[in-house]
């Protein structure tokens, strides 16, 4: 047996990386088009700035990282020198920043200040990806890095990008979730149908569940994203959040609102978008099958913790970055084990989910006693 050193993403199916990336871009089209139609120029310029900044920063950084040995800068302007540099830049170096740029732009509010979009895009691409060596070597999701950076540094400017909407601390997906902070029963005047269609305020790519699901169907039908990570993320979130909603309803004698509260939490915010387009990033995910299940479920549970007990109404991007850091640890513990599922692993994961649900329930109820 001969071992061949390669960098991520690691693919176990007969498809190319470029085809997978193209499929992700196609899957993002429904939410992208919806955002542009709904918000007009306010969405278009955010997308254009994000695309331009991330594509350009990837190009320049890749050129510096893979600069031909011994070649002087002035040689770049000669045909031979240009050909040498061009040989280090592949189609994947072009498609990857497009995906990151679209995701980053879609988890921003339409009408966001241009300099905020630019700073976050550059920070996410350079600090979140290129400093690790570029394509396939980053441990963090660049879009999530950029979004959290601008949320922390430019929170007030992001709030101002929601004209005539709810004002609250912006995070990975500023949405009507601000209404429910500390009160899961307050779902405002937004109906389930409104959240399916996208007739609610929020980050421009996260408001329409039907557009996200349309992209998900295409993505998973083409087998261009890992269904295990996505399902475990969504199910982990849904199960633990359902327990939180039951606990809140029991505490406040509103058991008839449990389903409405649960659906509101599942459809509002960036949970669905993150579950389809962010948690499935093959570069920042674990390699093993069960590792990806643990990875997704952990991110989903952390999202619930942040929503219910944290300082922010959202939490999708934060949970993904936290689990990006855990991915190498998961791979380490799975090293040398069969790449399959065992009953012990499933029981262990089930116990962890039950424990997480108990902790969330205690937080909602106000303590253990």
C-alpha positions as CSV (number, residue, x, y, z in Angstrom):
1,X,0.0,0.0,0.0
2,X,1.3,3.5,-0.9
3,X,0.2,6.5,1.1
4,X,-0.3,9.7,-1.0
5,X,-0.1,13.0,1.0
6,X,-3.0,15.2,0.0
7,X,-4.8,18.3,1.5
8,X,-8.5,18.6,2.2
9,X,-11.2,18.4,1.0
10,X,-11.2,14.6,1.1
11,X,-13.6,13.0,-1.3
12,X,-14.7,9.4,-1.2
13,X,-16.8,9.5,-4.4
14,X,-16.1,9.6,-8.1
15,X,-16.5,13.4,-8.5
16,X,-14.0,16.2,-8.8
17,X,-13.6,19.0,-6.3
18,X,-14.5,21.6,-8.9
19,X,-17.7,19.8,-9.7
20,X,-18.7,19.8,-6.0
21,X,-17.9,23.5,-5.7
22,X,-19.9,24.3,-8.8
23,X,-22.9,22.4,-7.3
24,X,-22.6,24.4,-4.1
25,X,-22.7,27.7,-6.1
26,X,-25.8,26.4,-8.1
27,X,-27.4,25.4,-4.8
28,X,-26.9,28.9,-3.4
29,X,-28.6,30.5,-6.4
30,X,-32.2,30.3,-5.1
31,X,-31.4,32.2,-1.9
32,X,-29.1,34.6,-3.8
33,X,-31.7,35.5,-6.4
34,X,-34.4,35.8,-3.7
35,X,-32.2,38.2,-1.7
36,X,-31.6,40.4,-4.8
37,X,-35.3,40.4,-5.8
38,X,-36.4,41.2,-2.2
39,X,-33.8,43.8,-1.4
40,X,-32.7,45.2,-4.8
41,X,-29.5,47.2,-5.0
42,X,-29.0,46.9,-1.2
43,X,-28.3,43.2,-1.7
44,X,-26.5,43.4,-5.0
45,X,-23.7,45.8,-3.8
46,X,-23.2,43.6,-0.7
47,X,-22.8,40.6,-2.9
48,X,-20.5,42.4,-5.4
49,X,-18.2,43.8,-2.7
50,X,-17.9,40.4,-1.0
51,X,-17.2,38.6,-4.2
52,X,-14.6,41.1,-5.4
53,X,-12.8,41.2,-2.0
54,X,-12.6,37.5,-1.5
55,X,-11.7,36.6,-5.0
56,X,-8.9,39.2,-5.2
57,X,-7.5,38.4,-1.7
58,X,-7.4,34.7,-2.6
59,X,-5.6,35.5,-5.9
60,X,-3.0,37.8,-4.3
61,X,-2.4,35.6,-1.2
62,X,-2.1,32.4,-3.3
63,X,0.4,34.2,-5.6
64,X,2.5,35.1,-2.6
65,X,2.3,31.7,-1.0
66,X,3.2,29.8,-4.2
67,X,5.5,32.4,-5.7
68,X,8.0,30.5,-8.0
69,X,11.3,30.0,-6.3
70,X,14.0,32.5,-7.4
71,X,11.6,34.5,-9.6
72,X,11.9,38.3,-9.2
73,X,8.8,40.5,-9.1
74,X,9.6,42.3,-12.4
75,X,9.5,38.9,-14.1
76,X,5.8,38.8,-13.4
77,X,5.2,41.2,-16.2
78,X,6.9,39.0,-18.8
79,X,5.1,36.1,-20.5
80,X,7.2,33.4,-19.0
81,X,6.9,34.9,-15.5
82,X,3.1,35.3,-15.8
83,X,2.8,31.7,-17.0
84,X,4.7,30.4,-14.0
85,X,2.5,32.3,-11.6
86,X,-0.7,31.3,-13.5
87,X,0.3,27.7,-13.2
88,X,-0.1,27.9,-9.5
89,X,-3.7,29.2,-9.7
90,X,-6.3,26.6,-10.5
91,X,-10.1,26.7,-11.1
92,X,-10.5,25.6,-7.5
93,X,-8.8,28.8,-6.3
94,X,-11.5,30.7,-8.2
95,X,-14.5,28.7,-7.2
96,X,-13.7,28.4,-3.5
97,X,-13.7,32.1,-2.8
98,X,-16.9,32.5,-4.7
99,X,-18.6,30.1,-2.4
100,X,-17.2,31.8,0.7
101,X,-18.1,35.2,-0.6
102,X,-21.7,34.2,-1.4
103,X,-22.2,32.6,2.0
104,X,-20.6,35.6,3.8
105,X,-22.8,38.1,1.9
106,X,-25.9,36.1,2.5
107,X,-25.5,36.1,6.3
108,X,-25.2,39.9,6.3
109,X,-28.2,42.3,6.3
110,X,-29.0,43.9,3.0
111,X,-27.9,47.6,3.0
112,X,-24.9,46.9,5.2
113,X,-22.3,49.6,5.1
114,X,-19.8,48.9,2.2
115,X,-16.7,49.3,4.4
116,X,-18.2,46.7,6.9
117,X,-18.7,44.2,4.1
118,X,-15.2,44.8,2.8
119,X,-13.4,44.5,6.1
120,X,-15.3,41.3,7.0
121,X,-14.6,39.7,3.6
122,X,-10.9,40.5,3.8
123,X,-10.6,39.4,7.4
124,X,-12.5,36.1,6.8
125,X,-10.5,35.2,3.7
126,X,-7.0,36.3,4.9
127,X,-7.1,35.5,8.6
128,X,-9.7,32.7,8.4
129,X,-8.1,30.9,5.4
130,X,-5.0,32.1,3.7
131,X,-2.8,32.4,6.8
132,X,-3.2,28.6,7.2
133,X,-1.8,28.0,3.7
134,X,-4.8,28.5,1.5
135,X,-7.2,26.1,-0.2
136,X,-7.7,22.9,1.7
137,X,-5.6,23.9,4.7
138,X,-7.8,26.2,6.7
139,X,-9.4,25.0,9.9
140,X,-12.1,27.7,10.1
141,X,-14.9,28.5,7.8
142,X,-13.9,31.9,6.2
143,X,-17.5,33.2,5.9
144,X,-18.2,32.5,9.6
145,X,-14.9,34.1,10.6
146,X,-15.7,37.3,8.6
147,X,-19.3,37.5,9.9
148,X,-18.4,37.1,13.5
149,X,-15.6,39.6,13.2
150,X,-17.9,42.4,11.9
151,X,-20.6,41.4,14.4
152,X,-18.1,42.1,17.2
153,X,-16.5,45.1,15.7
154,X,-19.4,46.8,13.9
155,X,-22.5,45.6,15.8
156,X,-24.2,49.0,15.7
157,X,-23.6,49.5,12.0
158,X,-25.1,46.1,11.3
159,X,-28.2,47.1,13.4
160,X,-28.6,50.2,11.3
161,X,-28.8,48.1,8.2
162,X,-32.3,46.9,9.3
163,X,-34.5,49.8,8.4
164,X,-37.9,49.7,10.2
165,X,-36.9,46.4,11.7
166,X,-36.1,45.0,15.1
167,X,-33.0,46.4,16.7
168,X,-30.8,44.0,18.7
169,X,-27.3,42.7,18.8
170,X,-26.3,41.3,15.4
171,X,-24.8,37.8,15.1
172,X,-24.6,35.1,12.5
173,X,-28.2,35.7,11.4
174,X,-30.0,38.7,12.9
175,X,-33.7,37.8,12.7
176,X,-36.9,38.0,14.7
177,X,-35.1,35.8,17.2
178,X,-34.4,39.0,19.1
179,X,-38.0,38.9,20.2
180,X,-37.6,35.5,21.9
181,X,-34.4,36.3,23.9
182,X,-35.3,35.3,27.4
183,X,-38.9,34.5,26.4
184,X,-39.3,31.6,24.0
185,X,-43.1,32.2,24.0
186,X,-42.8,35.7,22.3
187,X,-43.0,34.9,18.6
188,X,-44.2,38.3,17.6
189,X,-46.5,38.7,14.5
190,X,-44.5,36.3,12.2
191,X,-46.3,33.2,11.0
192,X,-44.9,29.9,9.9
193,X,-45.8,30.6,6.3
194,X,-44.0,34.0,6.5
195,X,-40.8,32.3,7.6
196,X,-41.1,29.6,4.9
197,X,-41.5,32.2,2.2
198,X,-39.1,34.8,3.6
199,X,-41.5,37.6,4.6
200,X,-39.5,38.4,7.7
201,X,-36.6,40.7,8.6
202,X,-33.1,39.2,9.0
203,X,-29.9,38.5,7.2
204,X,-30.8,38.4,3.5
205,X,-30.0,34.8,2.7
206,X,-31.4,33.2,5.8
207,X,-35.0,34.4,5.8
208,X,-36.5,32.1,3.2
209,X,-36.7,28.5,4.3
210,X,-38.2,27.3,1.0
211,X,-35.2,28.7,-1.0
212,X,-32.7,27.1,1.4
213,X,-34.5,23.8,1.1
214,X,-34.6,24.0,-2.7
215,X,-30.8,24.4,-2.6
216,X,-30.5,21.5,-0.2
217,X,-32.4,19.2,-2.4
218,X,-30.2,19.9,-5.3
219,X,-27.0,19.7,-3.2
220,X,-27.8,16.4,-1.6
221,X,-29.3,14.9,-4.7
222,X,-26.0,15.5,-6.5
223,X,-24.1,14.1,-3.5
224,X,-22.0,17.3,-3.4
225,X,-22.4,17.8,0.4
226,X,-22.2,15.4,3.4
227,X,-25.8,14.6,4.5
228,X,-24.6,13.2,7.8
229,X,-23.3,16.5,9.1
230,X,-26.3,18.4,7.9
231,X,-28.9,16.0,9.3
232,X,-27.1,15.6,12.7
233,X,-26.8,19.4,13.0
234,X,-30.5,20.0,12.2
235,X,-31.7,17.0,14.3
236,X,-29.4,17.8,17.2
237,X,-30.8,21.4,17.2
238,X,-34.4,20.3,16.8
239,X,-34.4,17.7,19.6
240,X,-32.7,19.9,22.2
241,X,-34.7,23.0,21.2
242,X,-38.0,20.9,21.5
243,X,-37.1,20.1,25.1
244,X,-36.3,23.8,25.8
245,X,-39.7,24.8,24.3
246,X,-41.5,22.1,26.4
247,X,-39.7,23.3,29.6
248,X,-40.6,26.9,28.9
249,X,-44.3,26.1,28.1
250,X,-44.6,24.0,31.3
251,X,-43.1,26.7,33.4
252,X,-45.4,29.3,31.9
253,X,-48.5,27.2,31.5
254,X,-48.7,27.6,27.7
255,X,-48.4,24.0,26.5
256,X,-50.7,24.8,23.6
257,X,-47.9,26.9,22.1
258,X,-45.1,24.3,22.2
259,X,-45.3,23.4,18.5
260,X,-45.5,27.1,17.4
261,X,-42.5,28.0,19.5
262,X,-40.5,25.0,18.3
263,X,-41.2,25.7,14.6
264,X,-40.4,29.4,15.1
265,X,-37.0,28.5,16.5
266,X,-36.3,26.0,13.7
267,X,-37.2,28.4,10.9
268,X,-36.1,31.7,12.2
269,X,-32.4,32.7,12.2
270,X,-29.5,31.0,10.4
271,X,-30.0,27.4,11.6
272,X,-31.3,26.0,8.3
273,X,-28.8,28.0,6.2
274,X,-25.9,26.9,8.4
275,X,-27.1,23.3,8.4
276,X,-27.1,23.2,4.6
277,X,-24.3,25.4,3.4
278,X,-21.8,25.9,6.3
279,X,-21.7,22.7,8.5
280,X,-21.2,20.7,5.3
281,X,-17.9,22.4,4.4
282,X,-15.6,19.3,3.6
283,X,-12.4,21.2,4.5
284,X,-13.3,22.1,8.1
285,X,-15.2,18.9,8.9
286,X,-13.9,15.6,10.4
287,X,-12.9,12.9,8.0
288,X,-14.7,9.8,9.5
289,X,-18.4,9.1,9.1
290,X,-19.3,9.0,12.8
291,X,-17.0,11.9,13.4
292,X,-19.1,14.1,11.1
293,X,-22.3,13.0,12.9
294,X,-20.7,14.0,16.2
295,X,-19.5,17.2,14.6
296,X,-22.9,18.2,13.3
297,X,-24.8,17.2,16.5
298,X,-22.4,19.2,18.7
299,X,-22.8,22.3,16.6
300,X,-26.6,22.0,16.7
301,X,-26.6,21.7,20.5
302,X,-24.2,24.6,20.9
303,X,-26.5,26.7,18.8
304,X,-29.4,25.9,21.2
305,X,-27.2,26.8,24.2
306,X,-26.3,30.2,22.7
307,X,-29.9,31.0,21.7
308,X,-31.4,30.0,25.1
309,X,-28.7,31.0,27.6
310,X,-26.2,33.1,25.7
311,X,-25.9,36.8,25.2
312,X,-27.0,36.6,21.5
313,X,-30.3,35.7,20.0
314,X,-28.6,33.6,17.3
315,X,-25.5,31.3,17.5
316,X,-25.1,29.4,14.2
317,X,-21.8,30.9,13.1
318,X,-20.4,30.8,16.7
319,X,-21.2,27.1,17.0
320,X,-19.6,26.3,13.7
321,X,-16.4,28.0,14.5
322,X,-16.3,26.3,17.9
323,X,-16.8,22.9,16.2
324,X,-14.2,23.8,13.6
325,X,-11.7,23.8,16.4
326,X,-13.0,20.5,17.7
327,X,-12.8,18.7,14.3
328,X,-9.1,17.8,14.6
329,X,-9.8,16.4,18.1
330,X,-12.7,14.3,16.7
331,X,-10.4,13.0,14.0
332,X,-7.7,12.1,16.6
333,X,-10.1,10.1,18.7
334,X,-11.5,8.3,15.6
335,X,-7.9,7.4,14.3
336,X,-7.4,3.7,13.9
337,X,-11.0,2.8,14.3
338,X,-13.3,1.4,11.6
339,X,-15.0,4.1,9.5
340,X,-18.5,2.9,10.4
341,X,-21.0,3.1,13.2
342,X,-21.2,1.0,16.3
343,X,-23.9,0.6,18.9
344,X,-21.5,2.0,21.6
345,X,-21.0,5.1,19.6
346,X,-24.7,5.6,19.0
347,X,-25.5,5.1,22.7
348,X,-22.8,7.5,23.7
349,X,-24.1,10.2,21.3
350,X,-27.6,9.6,22.5
351,X,-26.6,10.0,26.2
352,X,-24.7,13.2,25.3
353,X,-27.9,14.6,23.6
354,X,-30.0,13.7,26.6
355,X,-27.6,15.4,28.9
356,X,-27.5,18.5,26.8
357,X,-31.3,18.5,26.8
358,X,-31.4,18.3,30.6
359,X,-28.9,21.2,30.9
360,X,-31.0,23.4,28.5
361,X,-34.2,22.4,30.4
362,X,-32.6,23.4,33.7
363,X,-31.5,26.7,32.2
364,X,-35.0,27.5,30.9
365,X,-36.6,26.4,34.2
366,X,-34.2,28.6,36.2
367,X,-32.1,25.9,37.8
368,X,-32.0,22.3,38.9
369,X,-34.1,22.9,42.0
